[in-house]
Amino acid sequence: MRGGPTRTTGHPGTTRDAAPPPPDSFDRRLIAPMVLGSVLNPINSSMIAVALVPIGTAFGAPPAHTVWLVSALYLATAVGQPVIGRLVDMYGPRRLYLIGTALVGAAGLLGALAPTLGALIGARVLLGFGTSAAYPAAMQLTRREAERTGRDSPTGVLTALAVANQTVAVVGPALGGLLIGIGGWRAVFTVNVPLSAACLVLGVSRLPRERRTATARRDVDLPGMVLFAGMLVALMLFLMEPRADHWYLPLLAAATGAAFAVRELRVARPFVDLRVLGGNVPLLATYVRQLLGYTTSYAFMYGYTQWLEEGRGLGATTAGLVLLPLSAAALTVSALTGRREAVRAKLVVGAAVQVVACAVLLLVGSGSPVWLLLMAGVVMGVPQGLIGLANQNALYRQADPARIASAAGLLRTFMYLGALAASAATAGFFPHRADTAGLHGLALFMIAGSALLLVSAVPGRSLAHLVHRNTGIPGNAETLGNTGTPGNTETPGKTRKASDPWQSPPSTRVPPSS
């Protein structure tokens, strides 16, 4: 630690070198590192789309091989988000944020210098793990600030994270094309070096320091993490190519999953507390809604884009322009509705509009006018701006505060599982080419998933009572237990949750890792 006096943040086990943050408002110095770190994943997920062809040309590799540049990042991130999120819960956000963003810089250098496609795929794996730290760290920092200030109003910060991620995902392909035009495909990897440096500078100067706890190291459930990773990798590999000769992958996923469950139910400090998670039905429902919502979202993105080019006969550039209204609608809806939590209303409206958007696809054909193609994108943009943000806000309220980072990581994992399920569905409905009949079949599949999402949200009584849930923030008149049913109503300013270690009296507070 640097010399000179330090000041406490109000969080147990944390210190700051700079002046203390405002006592009753969110520390705005945290926003820049939180947002910049969280966009590292979507910018790398989207830029690679325009780099696959030049990379394949450079290494003489077919699309079946270069697609692993996409899949490797999905795999690493889906595994890394909850694992690193658990480490964030135990060691605090600063340490894991700095390690993760440093890995992003190293992955950028490895990609820029990679002599083979295999090395390039390795760089993408490293990149996936490196980008897995910032989002769980941001969620824990948001929780801590709410507890420090006693003002539980994180919607503005959570909206900023969502809008920043959506914006970067939209501009990523254009930025990737610009970088390739300037410095070739390796520039898509090199750009991670200055981004990593900026995150490191912001992280060192603005994130609160953590005091190391004596028990943290032995609390790491490494076998549980390894079994979880094995289960998830086997499942995702099967979803990437669900073929009969890959029959052993689901069996491997089931076997490692069973071993994981046995391990987690027996160990004192598990990686995933299955007993608590199993009793938290609303949180499990949020994970399922995330899977359903993003399966439809990615199926639309993959399937509709392919059909625009092959079934409708548009060029790649024109197809990209047709999808711009979708992104604009999603960003507009997120910005306009972000400051109101309204989780249940967002999920119901989002799911209902998603059904309508998928139904619009049943009306399009090879001779459809451009205005109908644009309208399909605009309508689909509405649920994209509502569902992801609603699930993020729901998780913030439903998760155990001491495990908020690992819970947030699992939310991202279910998003990537949805992406892989969508990819498998698209391949199934477009076995040879993206024709109109295949698009209509895919649309019916998407309608079924959207209808399930709607059915799960309409009767969700717990969703209507999520505001000020499970926080212990002074001023709450009601808290909700993990079952999602109303808990004890107490006098404002007196509401506490005994399960939240940050909310014990000041003389007995202990860090979450204890």
C-alpha positions as CSV (number, residue, x, y, z in Angstrom):
1,M,0.0,0.0,0.0
2,R,1.2,3.5,-0.7
3,G,2.5,5.6,2.1
4,G,0.4,8.2,3.9
5,P,-2.8,8.0,5.7
6,T,-5.6,5.9,4.4
7,R,-9.3,6.4,4.7
8,T,-12.0,3.8,5.2
9,T,-14.8,3.4,2.7
10,G,-17.4,2.2,5.2
11,H,-17.0,-1.4,3.9
12,P,-15.4,-3.8,6.3
13,G,-12.0,-4.9,5.2
14,T,-11.6,-2.1,2.6
15,T,-9.5,1.1,2.5
16,R,-8.9,3.9,0.2
17,D,-5.9,6.2,-0.4
18,A,-7.9,9.1,-1.8
19,A,-10.5,11.3,-0.1
20,P,-13.5,9.5,1.1
21,P,-16.5,9.2,-1.2
22,P,-19.7,11.2,-0.6
23,P,-21.4,9.7,2.5
24,D,-25.0,9.6,1.0
25,S,-24.5,9.1,-2.7
26,F,-22.9,6.5,-5.0
27,D,-19.1,7.1,-5.4
28,R,-19.0,8.2,-9.0
29,R,-15.3,7.5,-9.2
30,L,-16.2,3.8,-9.5
31,I,-18.4,4.2,-12.6
32,A,-15.5,4.6,-15.1
33,P,-13.6,1.4,-14.1
34,M,-16.9,-0.5,-13.8
35,V,-18.3,0.4,-17.2
36,L,-15.0,0.2,-19.1
37,G,-14.2,-3.2,-17.6
38,S,-17.6,-4.6,-18.3
39,V,-17.5,-3.7,-22.0
40,L,-14.3,-5.7,-22.6
41,N,-16.3,-8.9,-23.2
42,P,-19.0,-7.6,-25.6
43,I,-16.5,-5.6,-27.6
44,N,-14.4,-8.7,-28.2
45,S,-17.5,-10.9,-28.8
46,S,-18.7,-8.5,-31.6
47,M,-15.4,-7.4,-33.2
48,I,-14.4,-10.9,-34.1
49,A,-17.4,-11.3,-36.4
50,V,-15.7,-9.2,-39.2
51,A,-12.3,-10.8,-38.6
52,L,-13.1,-14.5,-39.2
53,V,-12.8,-14.3,-43.0
54,P,-9.4,-12.6,-43.0
55,I,-8.1,-14.8,-40.3
56,G,-9.2,-17.9,-42.2
57,T,-7.4,-16.6,-45.3
58,A,-4.2,-15.8,-43.4
59,F,-4.0,-19.3,-41.9
60,G,-5.7,-21.2,-44.7
61,A,-8.4,-22.4,-42.3
62,P,-12.0,-23.3,-43.2
63,P,-15.0,-21.7,-41.4
64,A,-15.4,-24.9,-39.3
65,H,-12.0,-24.1,-37.7
66,T,-12.2,-20.3,-37.4
67,V,-15.6,-20.6,-35.7
68,W,-13.7,-21.8,-32.6
69,L,-12.5,-18.2,-32.2
70,V,-16.1,-17.4,-31.3
71,S,-16.8,-20.7,-29.4
72,A,-13.6,-20.5,-27.3
73,L,-14.6,-17.1,-25.9
74,Y,-18.1,-18.3,-25.1
75,L,-16.8,-21.4,-23.3
76,A,-14.2,-19.6,-21.3
77,T,-16.6,-16.8,-20.3
78,A,-19.4,-19.1,-19.4
79,V,-17.1,-21.1,-17.1
80,G,-15.1,-18.1,-15.9
81,Q,-17.9,-15.7,-14.9
82,P,-19.2,-17.7,-11.9
83,V,-15.8,-19.0,-10.9
84,I,-14.2,-15.7,-10.9
85,G,-17.3,-14.2,-9.4
86,R,-17.0,-16.5,-6.4
87,L,-13.4,-15.3,-6.0
88,V,-14.6,-11.7,-6.2
89,D,-17.0,-12.5,-3.3
90,M,-14.1,-14.0,-1.3
91,Y,-11.2,-11.7,-2.1
92,G,-13.0,-8.5,-3.0
93,P,-13.5,-6.8,-6.4
94,R,-10.2,-4.9,-6.7
95,R,-7.8,-7.8,-6.8
96,L,-9.8,-9.9,-9.3
97,Y,-10.6,-6.8,-11.4
98,L,-6.9,-6.0,-11.8
99,I,-5.8,-9.6,-12.5
100,G,-8.6,-10.0,-15.1
101,T,-7.9,-6.8,-17.0
102,A,-4.2,-7.6,-16.9
103,L,-5.0,-11.0,-18.6
104,V,-6.9,-9.1,-21.3
105,G,-3.8,-7.1,-22.1
106,A,-1.7,-10.3,-22.2
107,A,-4.3,-12.0,-24.5
108,G,-4.2,-9.0,-26.8
109,L,-0.4,-9.3,-27.2
110,L,-0.6,-13.1,-27.7
111,G,-3.3,-12.6,-30.4
112,A,-1.3,-9.9,-32.1
113,L,1.8,-12.2,-32.3
114,A,0.1,-15.6,-32.7
115,P,1.9,-17.7,-35.3
116,T,-0.9,-20.3,-35.7
117,L,-4.6,-20.5,-35.5
118,G,-4.2,-22.7,-32.4
119,A,-2.3,-20.0,-30.6
120,L,-5.0,-17.5,-31.7
121,I,-7.7,-19.7,-30.2
122,G,-5.6,-19.9,-27.0
123,A,-5.5,-16.1,-26.9
124,R,-9.3,-16.0,-27.1
125,V,-9.6,-18.5,-24.2
126,L,-7.3,-16.3,-22.1
127,L,-9.4,-13.3,-23.2
128,G,-12.6,-15.0,-22.1
129,F,-11.2,-15.6,-18.6
130,G,-9.8,-12.1,-18.4
131,T,-13.0,-10.4,-19.3
132,S,-14.9,-12.5,-16.8
133,A,-13.9,-10.5,-13.7
134,A,-15.3,-7.0,-14.4
135,Y,-19.0,-7.6,-14.5
136,P,-19.2,-9.6,-11.2
137,A,-16.9,-7.0,-9.6
138,A,-19.2,-4.2,-10.8
139,M,-22.3,-5.9,-9.3
140,Q,-20.5,-6.3,-5.9
141,L,-19.3,-2.7,-6.0
142,T,-22.9,-1.6,-6.7
143,R,-24.1,-3.6,-3.7
144,R,-21.5,-2.3,-1.4
145,E,-22.2,1.3,-2.3
146,A,-25.9,0.8,-1.6
147,E,-25.0,-0.6,1.8
148,R,-22.4,2.2,2.5
149,T,-24.7,5.0,1.6
150,G,-27.9,3.5,3.0
151,R,-29.6,4.6,-0.2
152,D,-30.7,1.6,-2.2
153,S,-31.1,3.1,-5.7
154,P,-28.8,1.2,-8.0
155,T,-31.0,1.4,-11.1
156,G,-29.0,4.2,-12.7
157,V,-25.7,2.3,-12.3
158,L,-27.2,-1.0,-13.5
159,T,-28.7,0.8,-16.5
160,A,-25.4,2.4,-17.3
161,L,-23.8,-1.1,-17.4
162,A,-26.5,-2.5,-19.6
163,V,-26.6,0.4,-22.0
164,A,-22.8,0.5,-22.3
165,N,-22.7,-3.2,-23.1
166,Q,-25.5,-2.9,-25.7
167,T,-23.8,0.1,-27.3
168,V,-20.4,-1.6,-27.6
169,A,-22.0,-4.7,-29.0
170,V,-23.6,-2.6,-31.7
171,V,-20.5,-0.6,-32.7
172,G,-18.1,-3.6,-32.3
173,P,-18.4,-4.9,-35.8
174,A,-17.9,-1.4,-37.3
175,L,-14.9,-0.8,-35.0
176,G,-13.5,-4.2,-35.9
177,G,-13.8,-3.4,-39.6
178,L,-12.1,0.0,-39.1
179,L,-9.2,-1.6,-37.2
180,I,-8.8,-4.3,-39.9
181,G,-8.7,-1.6,-42.5
182,I,-6.0,0.3,-40.6
183,G,-3.8,-2.5,-39.3
184,G,-5.1,-5.9,-40.5
185,W,-6.9,-8.5,-38.4
186,R,-4.3,-8.5,-35.7
187,A,-5.4,-5.0,-34.8
188,V,-8.6,-6.5,-33.4
189,F,-6.5,-8.2,-30.8
190,T,-4.0,-5.4,-30.3
191,V,-6.7,-2.9,-29.3
192,N,-7.1,-4.9,-26.0
193,V,-3.7,-3.6,-24.9
194,P,-4.6,0.1,-24.4
195,L,-8.0,-0.9,-23.1
196,S,-6.4,-3.1,-20.5
197,A,-3.9,-0.4,-19.6
198,A,-6.8,2.1,-19.1
199,C,-8.7,-0.4,-16.9
200,L,-5.5,-1.0,-14.8
201,V,-4.9,2.7,-14.2
202,L,-8.6,3.3,-13.3
203,G,-8.7,0.2,-11.1
204,V,-5.5,1.0,-9.2
205,S,-6.5,4.6,-8.6
206,R,-10.2,4.2,-7.9
207,L,-11.2,0.8,-6.6
208,P,-11.1,0.2,-2.8
209,R,-8.4,-1.9,-1.4
210,E,-9.2,-5.1,0.5
211,R,-7.7,-6.5,3.7
212,R,-6.7,-10.1,3.1
213,T,-8.5,-12.5,5.4
214,A,-6.7,-15.4,7.0
215,T,-9.4,-18.0,6.0
216,A,-10.0,-16.9,2.4
217,R,-7.4,-19.2,0.8
218,R,-8.6,-22.4,2.4
219,D,-12.2,-21.5,1.6
220,V,-11.6,-21.8,-2.1
221,D,-13.6,-24.9,-3.3
222,L,-11.2,-25.9,-6.1
223,P,-12.6,-29.4,-6.7
224,G,-16.1,-27.9,-6.9
225,M,-14.9,-25.4,-9.5
226,V,-13.2,-28.0,-11.6
227,L,-16.3,-30.3,-11.6
228,F,-18.5,-27.3,-12.5
229,A,-16.2,-26.4,-15.3
230,G,-16.1,-30.0,-16.6
231,M,-19.9,-30.2,-16.5
232,L,-20.4,-26.9,-18.3
233,V,-17.7,-27.5,-21.0
234,A,-19.2,-30.9,-21.8
235,L,-22.7,-29.5,-22.1
236,M,-21.6,-26.5,-24.2
237,L,-19.6,-28.6,-26.6
238,F,-22.7,-30.7,-27.2
239,L,-24.8,-27.6,-27.8
240,M,-22.3,-26.3,-30.3
241,E,-22.7,-29.5,-32.4
242,P,-25.6,-31.7,-31.2
243,R,-24.9,-34.8,-33.3
244,A,-25.6,-38.4,-32.6
245,D,-21.8,-39.3,-32.6
246,H,-21.4,-36.8,-29.7
247,W,-23.6,-38.9,-27.5
248,Y,-20.9,-39.2,-24.8
249,L,-20.9,-35.4,-24.1
250,P,-24.4,-35.3,-22.4
251,L,-23.4,-38.4,-20.4
252,L,-20.2,-36.7,-19.3
253,A,-22.1,-33.5,-18.4
254,A,-24.5,-35.6,-16.3
255,A,-21.8,-37.5,-14.6
256,T,-19.7,-34.5,-13.7
257,G,-22.9,-32.7,-12.7
258,A,-23.8,-35.5,-10.3
259,A,-20.3,-35.5,-8.8
260,F,-20.5,-31.7,-8.5
261,A,-23.8,-31.9,-6.6
262,V,-22.5,-34.5,-4.2
263,R,-19.4,-32.4,-3.6
264,E,-21.2,-29.1,-3.0
265,L,-23.7,-30.7,-0.6
266,R,-21.0,-32.2,1.5
267,V,-18.3,-29.4,1.7
268,A,-18.5,-26.8,4.4
269,R,-17.9,-23.8,2.2
270,P,-19.0,-24.8,-1.3
271,F,-18.4,-23.0,-4.6
272,V,-22.1,-23.0,-5.3
273,D,-24.2,-23.4,-2.2
274,L,-26.8,-25.8,-3.7
275,R,-28.9,-25.8,-0.5
276,V,-29.3,-22.0,-0.5
277,L,-29.7,-21.9,-4.3
278,G,-32.3,-24.7,-4.3
279,G,-34.3,-22.8,-1.7
280,N,-34.1,-19.5,-3.6
281,V,-36.8,-20.3,-6.2
282,P,-37.1,-16.7,-7.5
283,L,-33.4,-16.6,-8.3
284,L,-33.6,-20.0,-10.1
285,A,-36.6,-18.6,-12.1
286,T,-34.5,-15.6,-13.1
287,Y,-31.8,-17.9,-14.5
288,V,-34.4,-19.8,-16.5
289,R,-35.9,-16.5,-17.8
290,Q,-32.4,-15.4,-18.8
291,L,-31.9,-18.6,-20.7
292,L,-35.3,-18.3,-22.5
293,G,-35.0,-14.6,-23.3
294,Y,-31.5,-14.9,-24.8
295,T,-32.2,-18.1,-26.7
296,T,-34.9,-16.2,-28.6
297,S,-32.7,-13.0,-28.9
298,Y,-29.7,-14.8,-30.3
299,A,-31.9,-17.0,-32.5
300,F,-33.3,-13.9,-34.1
301,M,-29.9,-12.4,-34.4
302,Y,-28.3,-15.5,-36.0
303,G,-31.2,-16.7,-38.0
304,Y,-32.7,-13.5,-39.3
305,T,-29.3,-12.2,-40.3
306,Q,-28.5,-15.3,-42.3
307,W,-32.0,-15.3,-43.9
308,L,-31.6,-11.6,-45.0
309,E,-28.5,-12.5,-46.9
310,E,-29.4,-15.9,-48.3
311,G,-33.2,-16.0,-48.3
312,R,-33.9,-12.3,-49.1
313,G,-30.7,-11.8,-51.2
314,L,-29.3,-8.8,-49.4
315,G,-25.6,-8.1,-49.2
316,A,-23.8,-8.3,-45.9
317,T,-23.5,-4.5,-45.6
318,T,-27.2,-4.0,-46.4
319,A,-28.2,-6.7,-44.0
320,G,-26.2,-5.0,-41.2
321,L,-28.0,-1.7,-42.0
322,V,-31.4,-3.5,-41.8
323,L,-30.5,-4.6,-38.2
324,L,-29.5,-1.1,-37.0
325,P,-33.1,-0.1,-36.0
326,L,-33.1,-3.2,-33.7
327,S,-30.1,-1.9,-31.9
328,A,-31.4,1.7,-31.8
329,A,-34.7,0.5,-30.4
330,A,-33.0,-1.6,-27.7
331,L,-30.8,1.3,-26.6
332,T,-33.7,3.7,-26.5
333,V,-35.9,1.4,-24.5
334,S,-33.1,0.7,-22.0
335,A,-32.4,4.4,-21.6
336,L,-36.0,5.4,-21.1
337,T,-37.0,2.6,-18.7
338,G,-33.7,1.9,-16.9
339,R,-34.3,4.1,-13.9
340,R,-37.5,2.4,-13.0
341,E,-37.0,-1.2,-11.8
342,A,-40.5,-2.5,-12.6
343,V,-39.0,-6.0,-13.1
344,R,-42.3,-7.9,-13.6
345,A,-43.7,-5.2,-15.9
346,K,-40.6,-5.3,-18.0
347,L,-40.5,-9.0,-18.3
348,V,-44.2,-9.3,-19.1
349,V,-44.1,-6.5,-21.8
350,G,-40.8,-7.8,-23.1
351,A,-42.0,-11.3,-23.5
352,A,-45.3,-10.3,-25.1
353,V,-43.6,-8.0,-27.6
354,Q,-41.0,-10.8,-28.3
355,V,-43.9,-13.1,-29.3
356,V,-45.2,-10.4,-31.6
357,A,-41.7,-9.9,-33.1
358,C,-41.3,-13.6,-33.8
359,A,-44.8,-13.7,-35.3
360,V,-43.8,-10.9,-37.7
361,L,-41.1,-13.3,-39.1
362,L,-44.0,-15.6,-40.2
363,L,-45.1,-12.8,-42.6
364,V,-41.8,-12.2,-44.3
365,G,-40.7,-13.9,-47.5
366,S,-38.2,-13.6,-50.4
367,G,-40.1,-10.6,-51.8
368,S,-40.9,-8.8,-48.6
369,P,-40.6,-5.0,-48.8
370,V,-37.8,-3.3,-46.9
371,W,-40.1,-1.6,-44.5
372,L,-41.4,-4.9,-43.2
373,L,-37.8,-6.2,-42.7
374,L,-37.0,-3.0,-40.7
375,M,-40.2,-3.3,-38.7
376,A,-39.3,-6.8,-37.6
377,G,-36.0,-5.5,-36.2
378,V,-37.6,-2.5,-34.4
379,V,-40.2,-4.7,-32.7
380,M,-37.5,-7.2,-31.6
381,G,-35.4,-4.3,-30.2
382,V,-38.1,-3.5,-27.5
383,P,-37.7,-6.8,-25.6
384,Q,-33.9,-6.7,-26.0
385,G,-34.0,-3.4,-24.2
386,L,-36.2,-4.8,-21.4
387,I,-35.6,-8.4,-20.6
388,G,-31.8,-8.4,-19.9
389,L,-32.1,-5.3,-17.7
390,A,-35.1,-6.7,-15.9
391,N,-33.2,-10.0,-15.1
392,Q,-30.1,-8.1,-14.0
393,N,-32.2,-6.0,-11.6
394,A,-34.1,-9.1,-10.4
395,L,-30.8,-10.9,-9.6
396,Y,-29.5,-7.9,-7.7
397,R,-32.5,-8.2,-5.4
398,Q,-32.7,-12.0,-5.2
399,A,-29.1,-13.1,-4.7
400,D,-27.4,-13.5,-1.3
401,P,-25.5,-10.3,-0.8
402,A,-22.4,-12.3,0.2
403,R,-22.5,-14.1,-3.1
404,I,-23.7,-11.4,-5.4
405,A,-20.6,-11.6,-7.7
406,S,-20.8,-15.3,-8.3
407,A,-24.6,-15.1,-8.8
408,A,-24.1,-12.4,-11.4
409,G,-21.5,-14.6,-13.1
410,L,-24.1,-17.4,-13.3
411,L,-26.5,-15.0,-14.9
412,R,-24.0,-14.4,-17.7
413,T,-23.5,-18.2,-18.0
414,F,-27.2,-18.7,-18.7
415,M,-27.0,-16.0,-21.3
416,Y,-24.2,-17.9,-23.1
417,L,-26.1,-21.1,-22.8
418,G,-29.0,-19.3,-24.5
419,A,-26.6,-18.2,-27.3
420,L,-25.4,-21.7,-27.8
421,A,-29.0,-23.2,-27.8
422,A,-29.9,-20.5,-30.4
423,S,-26.9,-21.4,-32.5
424,A,-27.9,-25.1,-32.4
425,A,-31.5,-24.3,-33.3
426,T,-30.4,-22.1,-36.2
427,A,-28.3,-24.9,-37.6
428,G,-31.2,-27.3,-37.2
429,F,-33.7,-25.2,-39.1
430,F,-31.1,-24.1,-41.7
431,P,-29.4,-27.5,-42.6
432,H,-28.3,-26.4,-46.0
433,R,-29.1,-22.7,-46.5
434,A,-31.2,-20.0,-44.8
435,D,-34.4,-20.2,-46.7
436,T,-37.8,-18.8,-45.9
437,A,-39.3,-22.2,-44.8
438,G,-36.4,-22.6,-42.3
439,L,-36.9,-19.1,-41.0
440,H,-40.6,-19.7,-40.4
441,G,-39.8,-22.9,-38.5
442,L,-37.2,-21.0,-36.4
443,A,-39.9,-18.4,-35.8
444,L,-42.3,-21.0,-34.3
445,F,-39.5,-22.3,-32.1
446,M,-38.8,-18.7,-30.9
447,I,-42.5,-18.1,-30.3
448,A,-42.7,-21.2,-28.1
449,G,-39.7,-20.0,-26.0
450,S,-41.1,-16.4,-25.7
451,A,-44.5,-17.9,-24.7
452,L,-42.8,-19.8,-21.9
453,L,-41.0,-16.7,-20.8
454,L,-44.3,-14.8,-20.7
455,V,-46.0,-17.6,-18.8
456,S,-43.2,-17.6,-16.2
457,A,-43.4,-13.8,-15.7
458,V,-47.2,-13.2,-15.6
459,P,-47.9,-15.0,-12.3
460,G,-44.6,-13.9,-10.7
461,R,-45.9,-12.4,-7.5
462,S,-42.4,-12.1,-6.1
463,L,-41.3,-10.0,-9.1
464,A,-43.8,-7.3,-8.2
465,H,-42.2,-6.9,-4.7
466,L,-38.6,-6.8,-5.6
467,V,-37.8,-3.2,-4.8
468,H,-35.8,-2.8,-1.7
469,R,-35.7,-6.6,-1.3
470,N,-32.9,-8.4,0.5
471,T,-30.8,-5.4,1.0
472,G,-31.1,-4.4,4.6
473,I,-30.8,-0.7,3.5
474,P,-32.2,1.7,6.1
475,G,-35.6,3.1,5.0
476,N,-37.0,-0.2,3.7
477,A,-40.4,-1.0,5.0
478,E,-40.4,-4.5,3.7
479,T,-37.9,-7.3,3.0
480,L,-38.5,-10.5,1.1
481,G,-37.0,-13.8,1.9
482,N,-35.4,-16.1,-0.5
483,T,-38.7,-17.7,-1.3
484,G,-39.9,-14.5,-2.8
485,T,-42.8,-14.1,-0.3
486,P,-43.3,-11.0,1.9
487,G,-41.2,-11.1,5.0
488,N,-41.5,-9.3,8.2
489,T,-42.6,-5.7,8.0
490,E,-40.6,-3.5,10.3
491,T,-40.2,0.1,11.1
492,P,-38.3,2.1,8.4
493,G,-34.7,2.3,9.3
494,K,-34.8,-0.9,11.4
495,T,-35.1,-3.6,8.6
496,R,-32.1,-6.0,8.6
497,K,-31.4,-9.4,7.2
498,A,-29.5,-11.6,9.6
499,S,-28.1,-13.6,6.7
500,D,-26.3,-10.5,5.3
501,P,-22.9,-10.3,7.0
502,W,-22.5,-6.6,6.0
503,Q,-25.6,-5.7,7.9
504,S,-24.6,-6.9,11.4
505,P,-23.9,-4.2,14.0
506,P,-20.7,-2.3,13.4
507,S,-18.8,-3.9,16.3
508,T,-19.5,-7.4,14.9
509,R,-19.2,-6.9,11.1
510,V,-17.2,-9.5,9.3
511,P,-16.3,-9.8,5.6
512,P,-18.4,-12.0,3.4
513,S,-15.6,-14.6,3.1
514,S,-15.7,-15.4,6.7
